[in-house]
Amino acid sequence: MPSILEIPVHVFEGENGVPRPRRFAQVPNDIFGLPIRPDILHRCYTFYRRAKAGYSEDMQLYKWEWPGSTRKWRKQQKTGKARIGWKKSPGKYLGVFAHPIRPMDHRTKIQRRVLWVGLKVMLSVKFTQSQINVVDSFLMKSHKTKYAVDNLRRILGNNCNSALLVFCGNNDANENFRWATANIPAVKIETVEGVNVYNLLKYRQLVLTEAALKKLIHLIEGYPRKMDWLPRFATPNNIPAPIPEKVQGWNKVWRESRMGRKLASQSKEQWLEQVKNWKWSSEPKGALKVPRYDPLEDFRLVHISNDVTQDAKVRFQYLYDSLFDPTETLTIDDDQMEVEHDGTI
């Protein structure tokens, strides 16, 4: 049975004298109790160091890139001297090197699983060396650096030369804490997402808040699911299980009972009444029953025409009816209008 790992939780601000733990936080063994793997830590450290180097744009010229002639410097025959070629050869021309520095990318590649295991191994090393400290929060009342130093000295002691302070967000750290720790060279503040093997190796003590510790454990435990590393199939070798073959005679009982009812002396009307009471069943106990009548059997779409050759008045009769009142009649006056001599009516 694995042992239970616990880390004491202290109060960061508000106490004087020897720190006394208020409570203990339990941590999982698969993160803080792994065996030490120096090979994995070395691979992770080299990866982060090369990543910090990044891409270098420093460049030196080859001998053929320097301005000047490429002819033979002097003749060799009948001189008694050594053979010599270009005047711009390495060692003869200032700034020419046999292996000049060229722009290059110093970054290397590494598997994500190695970084994941390396972080857990590094946390196990810190736990073994008693270099993990948990506090309630980093909420400070003052922004003065001397108060932050006093609190760190009280928790870490006077022999600590560097510390990594990890917080979760604005709930467990405020602006006073950020201002107070900004001027301490040996102290670095970091969020949970910034914790890696390089930072844990660089700083001796690790100080986390309770919220940061819970979030760090949650991120490490949920990383395999995020990267889709979990097995997809419930088999020992994680391959799809074979499709089972159809069992011979799985509906033998149902077929015998059906044939027995057909050959029985009961009437056809009783058989139909029994069929009407059948219901749909999703259990594989026999043939699946379906409803006897289709509820959409008599459903029809009517009065929908695609004929474009109809008269416009017939197709849009409802528009004519709404614009013109059919009950309105027009009367025609047959009397002619009288015209005056001057042309006016």
N, C-alpha and C positions, 0 to 999 in steps of 0.2 A: 504494500500500500504506500503510495507516495506521501511524503511529508507535506504539511501545510506551511506555506511560506507567508510570512507577515512582515509588513514594514510599518514602523511607528509613524504616527501623524502628529506633527508639532504645530504650534501656533506661531506664525511668522512675526507678528507684531502684537505687543501688549503684555509680554512677560519679561521678567527680569531674573537673573541668576541662571542656575542650571536648567536647561530645557527638560520638561517632563512631557512624555507623550500623552495626548488626550485620548487616543484610540489607536487601533491597529487595522491596517488595510491588508486584506488577503490578496495575493497575486497568484496567477496560474503557474504551475510547474513547467509547462511546455514553453514558457517564454522566459521565466527568470530562474529556471533550474536545469538548463541544458548543459552538457559537457562542453568544455572549452575546445575550440577548434582554431588554432593559430593560423592554419593554412587558409581558411575562409576569411578570417579577419585581415590577413595580408592581401588577399585578392581584392577585398572591398576597399581597403585603405589605398592601394595602388590605383584603383579605378577612380576614387574621388580626387586623389592628387593629380592624376592626368586630366580629369575633367576641369579642375581649377586652372591648370595650365592652358587649356583651351587651344585656340588656333593662334599660332605665332606668325607674324608677318615679317620677321627679321630675315634679311636676304643678303648674301654675298655673291659676287660674280665668279663665274668660271673663267679660266684663262682665255678662252676664245671669245668671251663677252667683253673683255677689256679693250679699249681702243688701241690701235697700233698694228704694226705689220706682223705677219706670221712667217716671214721668211727666215731662213737659217741665219743665226746671228753672225757666225764667221765660218770660214772653211775649216775643214778638219785635216785634209791631206797635207803632209809634210810640215805639220806644225808641232808635232810631238805632244799635243795637248789632248785633253779628253773631248769626247764627242759632246756636242751641244746643239740644241734645236732652237726653239723659240726664245726670244728675249723675255717674253711674258710668262715663262714657266714658273711654277711654284718655287719659292726660295730665291728667285732672281728678280722678281718684280714685287714691289711693296703692295700688300693687300691681296695678292693672289694666293689661294689656298688649294690644296689638292682635293679636300672635301669641304667645300664652302657650306655655310648655313643657308638653307632654303626655306621658304614658307611651308609650313606643315601643320597638320592637325595632331596634337598630342593626345587627344582623347582615345580611349580604348572601349571595347565592348565587353559586357558581362551579362550573364543571365539574371533576370529579375528574381528568380528563386534563390540565387546565391546572396543577393542583397537582403532578401527577406530573412533567410537563415542567419546571415551575418549580424543583422540587427538584434535578433533574439539571442544570439551567442554573446554579443557585446553587453546586452542588458543582464545576462546571467553572470558575466564577469563582474560587472558593477555591483550586482547583488552579493556575490561571493566576497568581494572586497569591502563590503559595507559602505559603499560610496553612493548609495541612493537615499535621498532624503525627501520626505513628503511633508508638505505644509498645507494648511487649510486654504490659504489664498495669498495673493500678493497685493492686497488692498491696503495701501499706506495712507496715513493721514497727512504726511508732509512730503515735500519733494526734495528735501535735503539729503545729500549723499551720505552724510555721517550717520543718519538713522538707518539707512539701508546697510551700511557697513557693520554697524552694531548688531543688527538682527542677523546678518549672515555669520558674523563671528560667534554669536551665541549658539547658533545651530551647527555650524561646520567646525568651529574651533579656530585656534590661532595658527595652526600649521597648514591650513588650506591655502594653496597658491593659485588655484583657478576653479571656477565653477560655471556650470551651464544651468541657467534658470529657464524652465519650460512652463508655459502657461497655456491655457485653452483659448481664452478670448477676453472680452470686456467684462465678463462676469467674475473672473478671478484675478484680474489685474487692471489697474487704473493708470492714468497719466502720471500721477505722482511716482509710481513705481518705475515707470519708463524713464522719467527725468532723473530720478535718484540713482539709477544703475547705469546711466549712459556714460558717465565719466570714469567708470572703474575699468581699467584695461584688462584685468584678468577675469572679468565677468561678462558673459554673453547671454542675452535674453533671446529666446527662440520659441516659436509656436510648436505645436505637436507635429505638424507636417514637416518641420525642418529638422527633426531628430534623425540622425544617421550615424553610421559607424565612425566617420571621420570626426564629427563633433564630440562623440563620446570618448574617443581616444585622445583628443586634444585637451579636453578639460577634465580635471581630476574628479571633482564632485558633481553630482547630478541632483538638482533640486526641482521637484515637480509639485504642482498643486494636485489636490484630489481630483478635480475635474480633468486635468491634463492626464493623470495616470489612467483614469477610466477610459478616456478617449484613445490614448495610446494602445491600451489593451484591445479596445474594440477595433481599431484600425488594423492591428497585427493579426487578430483572429479572423477578421473578415476579408483580408487580402486574398486568400486562395479562392474564395467565392467571387470576388471582384475580377480576378484574372482567369476565372473559369478553369481552375485546376482540380476541382472536385470531381470524383468519378460520376459518370453519367449513367452507368448501368450497374445494377445490383448484382454483379457477378465478381468472382475473385480476380479475374484478369481484366475487368472493365471492358468487356466486349459484349455486343448484343446477344442475348440468349436466343437459342434456336426456336423457331416457331413450332409449337407442338403439333404433332400430326392428329388428324381427325380420328376420334375413337370410333371403332367399328361397332355398329349397333347401338349408337347413342340414343336413337329414337325408336328402338325396338318395342319397348313397352307401349309407347303411344300408338304405334302402327297396329299393334295387336289389339289394343282397346278400340281403335277406330274400326278395324275390320270386324271386331266382335259386335259393335253397335250396328254396322251395316247389315250383318247377317242375322241380327236379332229379329224377334217377331213384332217389335214395336212398329207403330205406324209412321209414315213419312211426316205427318203433321207434328208428332212429338219430337221427331229428330230436328225439324226446323225450329221449333220453340227452344230446344236445347242449344242450337247453334246461335240463336239470337242473344243468348245470355253470355256468350263468350266475350272476354275482355282482353285488351292488350296486356301482355306480360313480357317483361324484360328479363326474366329469369330463364336460364336454359333448361327448362323442364320438358320441352317439347316444341312443336311447331309454334311460331309466334302468331298470335291472333291479331287481326286487323279489324277496324270497324266495318260493319256490314254495309253501311250506306255512306256515300261520299257527301259531305255537307255542301260542297261546291259543284255538285253534279249539274244542277239546273241553273247555274249562274251564267248569264249571257249579257253581253254589251250590246245595247240597241241604240238606234237613232244616231249613229256615228257614220257619216258618209265621207268617202274620199273622192267623190265624183266632182271634178273641177269643170265639167261641161255644163252644169246647171246654170240657169239664168241668175244674174246677180240679184234680181228682185226676189226670186224664190229662195236663194241661199241666205239673204239678209232681210228676210221678211220682218223680223222683229225690229230692225232699225227703221224700216218704213213705217211700221205701226206706231213706233214711238215718236217719229217726226211729224207724221201727217195723221190727223184725226179722220178716220173713215166715216164718221157720222156727219162731218161738215160737208155741205153741198154748195156749189157755186151756181148763181142765177145769172143769166145773160139778158141784158137790156137791149131790145131790138130798136128802140127809138133812136133816131139820128140826132146828133148834137147840132144846135142852131149856131150859125156863124154870122157875126156882124159884118158890116161893110168895111170896117177898118181892119178886119182880120182877127179881131178878138172873139173869144167864145162867149 
